[in-house]
Amino acid sequence: MEQIESEICPICLAKELILNEEESEIPFFGKVYLFSMHCNACGFHKADVEAAEMKDPCRITFTIEKEEDMSIRVVKSSEATIKIPQLRMTVTPGPASEGYVSNIEGMITRFEKVIEDEKNSSDDENAIKTAKNLLKKIRKVKWGEMPLKIVIEDPTGNSAIISDKSIIEKIKSSKKK
């Protein structure tokens, strides 16, 4: 891993930013670069993953059907949108969006944590009830008791769900190159 220290933080401008870059090989996806930066002064953190080769914008669709699917590898770039149509949930990238390499369970757990936080911070009984129902469904998915479709749309093509069951489609990029 290559590390560069004492860079200027884009948030607080202190020379406390540490940049890390690591090259990694992901089976059936290829070589990727993992980037991260962390400021020791203000706590700013950003991470991303980028494929070594240029890839086309894509939509990846995967249906979770059994508990074993939870261990399938997921590569999500910072520019990817994740959709779970059955639960009417979408995560769109923003300025603080991060890329990551995880598995289906890790990706679902990120949704679960957001719903749990919303449930715990809400005073609205309907919102709490809706959150509880969503959490029940997510647990059923994790236990292989309920199928669930996941869609990742990535204008950079740097995302993947590494499985023979993944459906990969090229899409038109809305980004200017």
LUMBAFI-462610 format. One line per 5 residues: number of its first residue (from 1); their letters; for each residue x, y, z of N, C-alpha, C. Coordinates in steps of 0.1 Angstrom, whole numbers, plus 5000, padded with zeros to 4 digits. Atoms other than C-alpha are relative to their C-alpha. Layout:
N
NUM> a> X,Y,Z,X,Y,Z,X,Y,Z | ... .
END
This chain:
177
1> meqie> 5008,4988,5000,5000,5000,5000,5009,5012,5000 | 4992,4988,5000,5013,5034,4991,4993,5010,5009 | 5006,4990,4991,5007,5061,5017,5008,5014,4999 | 4994,4986,5000,5013,5099,5014,4994,5008,5012 | 5004,4993,4988,5012,5119,5046,5001,5015,4998 .
6> seicp> 4999,4985,4999,5009,5157,5054,4995,5007,4988 | 5006,4993,5011,4987,5166,5024,4990,5010,5006 | 5009,4989,4996,4963,5196,5026,4986,4994,4999 | 5013,5005,5000,4928,5186,5037,4990,5009,4993 | 5009,4991,5008,4901,5199,5013,4989,5006,5009 .
11> iclak> 5010,4994,4991,4878,5206,5043,5005,5010,5010 | 4995,4991,4990,4898,5222,5071,5014,5007,4996 | 4987,4994,5006,4930,5230,5050,5012,4997,5009 | 4988,5004,4992,4953,5215,5077,5008,4990,4992 | 4991,5009,5007,4983,5196,5064,5001,4986,5008 .
16> eliln> 5002,5012,4992,4970,5165,5083,4994,4988,4992 | 5007,5010,5008,4956,5145,5054,5009,4988,4996 | 4992,5012,5004,4968,5109,5048,4993,4994,4988 | 5006,5007,5012,4962,5094,5013,5006,4986,4999 | 4996,5014,5002,4963,5057,5008,4995,4995,4986 .
21> eeese> 5004,5006,5013,4962,5038,4975,5006,4986,5000 | 4997,5014,5001,4962,5000,4971,4995,4994,4988 | 5004,5008,5012,4961,4978,4941,4996,4987,5004 | 5005,5013,4996,4940,4947,4944,4994,4993,4988 | 5006,5009,5010,4929,4918,4922,4987,4994,5005 .
26> ipffg> 5013,5006,4996,4892,4909,4925,4997,4989,4990 | 5003,5010,5010,4884,4875,4909,4988,5003,4992 | 5011,4998,5009,4861,4877,4879,4997,5014,4997 | 5002,4986,5002,4863,4915,4880,5012,5006,4994 | 4988,4994,5005,4899,4924,4875,5007,5008,5010 .
31> kvylf> 4991,4991,4991,4925,4948,4889,4992,5012,5004 | 5006,4988,4996,4911,4976,4910,5010,5008,5009 | 4992,4991,4991,4926,5006,4929,4990,5004,5011 | 5008,4995,4988,4913,5013,4964,5007,5012,5005 | 4995,4987,4996,4917,5049,4974,4993,5004,5013 .
36> smhcn> 5007,4994,4988,4911,5065,5008,5009,5012,5005 | 4994,4989,4994,4919,5097,5025,4994,5003,5014 | 5005,4997,4986,4916,5107,5062,5008,5011,5006 | 4994,4988,4993,4923,5140,5080,5001,4998,5015 | 4998,5002,4986,4937,5136,5115,4995,5013,5008 .
41> acgfh> 5004,4988,4994,4927,5172,5122,4985,5001,5002 | 5014,4998,4999,4890,5173,5114,4992,4987,4998 | 5007,5013,5001,4881,5136,5108,4994,4997,4987 | 5005,5002,5014,4872,5140,5071,5005,4987,4995 | 4996,5013,5006,4872,5106,5054,4993,4998,4987 .
46> kadve> 5006,5004,5013,4866,5095,5018,5007,4988,4995 | 4994,5012,5006,4871,5062,5001,4993,4997,4986 | 5006,5004,5013,4866,5049,4966,5007,4988,4994 | 4995,5012,5007,4872,5019,4943,4999,5004,4985 | 5000,4997,5015,4882,5022,4906,5006,4989,4993 .
51> aaemk> 4995,5011,5008,4887,4996,4880,5012,5005,4992 | 4988,4996,5007,4921,4996,4864,4998,5003,4985 | 5003,4999,5014,4906,4992,4829,4987,5009,4999 | 5012,4992,5003,4880,5016,4814,4989,4990,4998 | 5012,5008,5001,4846,5001,4817,4988,5009,4995 .
56> dpcri> 5012,4993,5005,4812,5010,4801,4990,5002,5011 | 5010,4998,4991,4784,5025,4821,4991,4988,5000 | 5007,5012,4999,4763,4996,4834,4989,5000,5010 | 5011,5003,4990,4732,4984,4852,5002,4985,5004 | 4998,5014,4996,4737,4952,4873,4988,4997,5008 .
61> tftie> 5012,5005,4992,4706,4933,4885,5003,4987,5005 | 4997,5013,4993,4708,4905,4910,4988,4998,5009 | 5011,5003,4991,4680,4887,4928,5006,4990,5011 | 4996,5008,4988,4688,4874,4963,4989,4989,5002 | 5010,5010,4999,4671,4840,4965,5002,4991,5012 .
66> keedm> 4998,5009,4988,4688,4821,4994,5011,5006,5009 | 4991,4995,4990,4709,4827,5024,5015,5000,4995 | 4987,5000,5005,4741,4817,5006,5004,5012,4991 | 4998,4988,5008,4737,4847,4983,5006,5011,5008 | 4995,4989,4992,4746,4869,5012,5016,5002,4999 .
71> sirvv> 4986,5000,5000,4783,4860,5007,5006,5004,4986 | 4995,4996,5014,4785,4871,4970,5006,5014,5001 | 4992,4988,5000,4811,4898,4964,4993,5011,4993 | 5005,4988,5007,4800,4933,4956,5011,5011,5000 | 4991,4988,5001,4821,4962,4943,4991,5011,4996 .
76> kssea> 5008,4988,5002,4804,4996,4945,5008,5012,4999 | 4992,4988,5001,4820,5027,4932,4992,5012,5006 | 5006,4989,4994,4813,5061,4947,4989,5007,4992 | 5010,4994,5009,4792,5071,4917,4988,4991,4997 | 5011,5010,5003,4769,5041,4917,4987,5003,5008 .
81> tikip> 5013,5000,4993,4732,5042,4926,4996,4986,5003 | 5005,5014,4996,4718,5012,4945,4985,5002,5002 | 5014,5000,4999,4681,5004,4941,4995,4987,5005 | 5007,5012,4996,4659,4979,4959,4985,5003,4998 | 5014,4996,5004,4626,4983,4940,4989,4995,5009 .
86> qlrmt> 5011,5006,4992,4605,4959,4962,4998,5008,5013 | 5001,4993,4987,4613,4980,4993,4999,5015,4997 | 5000,4986,5004,4611,5013,4973,5011,5008,5007 | 4988,4994,4994,4646,5022,4985,5010,5002,4989 | 4989,4996,5009,4673,5040,4966,5011,5008,5007 .
91> vtpgp> 4989,4992,4994,4707,5053,4976,5007,5006,4988 | 4993,4993,5011,4720,5079,4952,5013,5006,5005 | 4987,4995,4996,4756,5091,4952,4999,5016,5002 | 4999,4986,4997,4763,5125,4968,5015,5004,5001 | 4986,4996,4999,4795,5145,4975,5007,4991,5010 .
96> asegy> 4993,5008,4990,4802,5122,5005,4999,4985,4997 | 5002,5014,5004,4794,5090,4987,5014,4993,4999 | 4987,5007,5000,4821,5063,4991,4998,4987,4992 | 5000,5013,5006,4830,5033,4971,5005,4989,5010 | 4995,5011,4991,4836,4999,4988,4999,4987,4993 .
101> vsnie> 5001,5014,5004,4842,4962,4983,4995,4993,5012 | 5007,5006,4989,4819,4941,5004,4994,4987,4995 | 5009,5011,5005,4793,4913,5000,4986,5005,5000 | 5014,4996,5000,4756,4913,4995,4995,5003,5014 | 5004,4998,4986,4751,4910,5033,5004,5014,5005 .
106> gmitr> 4995,4987,4996,4773,4940,5039,4992,5012,4994 | 5008,4989,5007,4754,4961,5013,4986,5001,5007 | 5014,5000,4994,4720,4951,5028,5001,5006,5014 | 4999,4995,4987,4733,4958,5063,5001,5015,5001 | 4999,4985,5000,4741,4994,5053,4986,5006,4999 .
111> fekvi> 5014,4996,5001,4704,4998,5043,4993,4998,5014 | 5006,5004,4987,4694,4981,5076,5003,5010,5011 | 4996,4991,4990,4714,5005,5097,4993,5014,4998 | 5007,4987,5003,4699,5036,5080,4985,4999,5005 | 5014,5002,4996,4664,5022,5086,4999,5000,5015 .
116> edekn> 5000,5001,4986,4672,5014,5122,5002,5014,5006 | 4997,4986,4995,4686,5049,5128,4987,5009,4999 | 5012,4993,5002,4654,5064,5113,4989,4996,5010 | 5010,5005,4990,4632,5042,5135,5003,5005,5014 | 4996,4996,4987,4651,5051,5166,4999,5015,5002 .
121> ssdde> 5000,4985,4999,4651,5089,5159,4987,5006,4997 | 5013,4994,5004,4615,5093,5148,4990,5000,5011 | 5011,4999,4990,4585,5104,5169,4987,4996,4993 | 5012,5003,5008,4561,5096,5141,4997,4985,5000 | 5003,5014,4999,4543,5063,5148,4999,4993,4987 .
126> naikt> 5001,5006,5013,4536,5056,5111,5014,4997,4995 | 4986,5002,5004,4573,5061,5103,5007,4988,5007 | 4994,5010,4992,4583,5038,5131,4994,4986,4996 | 5006,5013,5004,4558,5011,5120,5006,4996,4986 | 4995,5003,5013,4570,5014,5084,5015,4995,5001 .
131> aknll> 4986,5004,4998,4607,5011,5095,5000,4985,5006 | 5000,5013,4994,4598,4980,5116,4997,4989,4989 | 5004,5010,5011,4581,4963,5086,5012,4998,4990 | 4989,5001,5009,4611,4971,5064,5011,4991,5006 | 4990,5008,4993,4635,4957,5090,4996,4985,5000 .
136> kkirk> 5005,5014,5001,4614,4925,5091,5003,4993,4987 | 4998,5005,5013,4616,4921,5054,5015,4998,4997 | 4986,5001,5002,4653,4927,5053,5006,4987,5008 | 4996,5012,4993,4658,4900,5080,4996,4987,4993 | 5005,5011,5008,4637,4876,5059,5009,4997,4988 .
141> vkwge> 4991,5001,5012,4659,4883,5029,5014,4994,5005 | 4987,5005,4995,4691,4877,5050,4999,4985,5003 | 5002,5014,4996,4677,4844,5062,4996,4991,4988 | 5004,5008,5012,4668,4833,5026,4986,4997,4999 | 5014,5003,5000,4631,4834,5033,4992,5009,4990 .
146> mplki> 5007,4991,5009,4622,4862,5009,5010,5004,4989 | 4991,4996,5011,4637,4869,4974,4999,5016,4999 | 4999,4985,5001,4648,4905,4968,5009,5004,4988 | 4992,4996,5012,4661,4922,4936,5007,5013,5004 | 4991,4989,4998,4690,4946,4938,5005,5005,4987 .
151> viedp> 4996,4994,5013,4699,4970,4910,5011,5010,5003 | 4990,4990,4999,4732,4989,4908,5002,5006,4986 | 4998,4992,5013,4735,5016,4881,5013,5008,5002 | 4987,4993,4998,4770,5029,4876,5005,5007,4987 | 4996,4993,5013,4779,5056,4850,5015,4998,4997 .
156> tgnsa> 4986,5002,5002,4816,5047,4855,5003,4985,4996 | 4998,5014,5003,4812,5009,4851,5009,4994,5010 | 4991,5006,4990,4833,5004,4882,4994,4992,5012 | 5007,5008,4990,4807,4984,4901,4998,4986,4995 | 5003,5014,5004,4799,4947,4901,4994,4992,5011 .
161> iisdk> 5005,5010,4991,4780,4919,4917,5006,4987,4994 | 4992,5011,5006,4803,4889,4911,4993,4987,5002 | 5008,5013,5000,4779,4860,4903,4996,4997,4986 | 5005,5004,5012,4768,4840,4874,4985,5005,4998 | 5015,4996,5000,4732,4851,4883,4999,5015,4998 .
166> siiek> 5001,4986,5003,4740,4888,4878,4997,5003,4985 | 5004,4996,5013,4724,4904,4848,5007,5014,4998 | 4993,4988,5002,4747,4931,4834,4996,5006,4986 | 5004,4993,5013,4734,4957,4808,5008,5012,4999 | 4993,4987,5003,4752,4986,4792,4989,5010,5000 .
171> ikssk> 5010,4989,5000,4734,5019,4798,5007,5012,4994 | 4994,4988,5005,4739,5053,4783,5004,5009,5012 | 4995,4991,4989,4759,5076,4806,4994,5013,4999 | 5005,4986,5000,4744,5108,4817,5012,5010,5003 | 4988,4992,4997,4780,5120,4826,5007,5003,4987 .
176> kk> 4992,4996,5011,4801,5139,4802,5014,4995,5002 | 4986,5005,4998,4835,5124,4796,5010,5010,4997 .
END
